[in-house]
Amino acid sequence: MKFLSLILVLFFSYNLSAQIGPDGTGNWIFYTIGPNTNLSGANLSGSMLNDADLSGADLSGANLREAMLWETNFSNS
């Protein structure tokens, strides 16, 4: 039972938020987040991209369903 509890704690505590720095760049899973990046077709569903700088990024075909995008910069994207 303790093993199952440990597995559940690890599973539910896994952080799915992107590591976005103060400059608006960072990583989420294996995607590089930042201005002028190619994110075409990227699966960013459920990501936490708050304060990300996606200015000029290619987001064609990207899945942003249920993504957290507070204060995200989409200019020229």
N, C-alpha and C positions, 0 to 999 in steps of 0.2 A: 504494500500500500504506500509506503514511503517513496518507493521508486516512482510509482505512478504520480504521486503528488509533485515530486521533483520535476518530472517530465512536463506536467501541466504548467507549473510555475515558469519553467524555461520557455515553453511554447508561448504563453500569454504575455511574457515580459519582453519578448523579442521586439526590438525597436525598428519599426518600418519607416521611420522618418528619415528624410535625407539629411546628410551632413552639410548644411548650407552655412557658409561662413559669412562674416559681416560684409564682404564684397559681393554677395549674391551668387557665388559659385560653390560647387561642391560635387558630391556624388550621391547617387541613389541606386542601390543594387550594383549593376555594372554600367550604368549610364553616367556620363559626365554632364553636369548641369552648369550652364553658364551662357553668356552672350555668344551669338553666332555659332552655336553648336548644331550639329545635325542630329535631330531627334525624330526624324521621319519614321513612322511606323513603330515608335517606341511604346511599350506598354507601361505607362506611368499611372495606371489606375490604382487608387488608394494611397498614392504617395503623399507625403507632406512636404510641399515645396514652398512653404511660406517664406517670403522675402527673397525668393530666387530671382536672379536676373536672367530672363530668357529673351532679352532684346535681340532681335535679328536671328533668333533660332528658327530652324526649319522644323515645324511641328506638323507637317502634312501627314495625315494618317495616324498621328499619335493618339493613343487612348488615354484621356485625362479623366475618365469617369470616376467620380467620387474622390478626386484628388483635392487636397487642401491647398488653396492657392492664395491665401491672404497676402496682400501687398506684393504679389508677384509682378514683375515688369515684363509685359508682353509687347512693348513697342517694336514696330517693324518686324514682327514675327509672322 
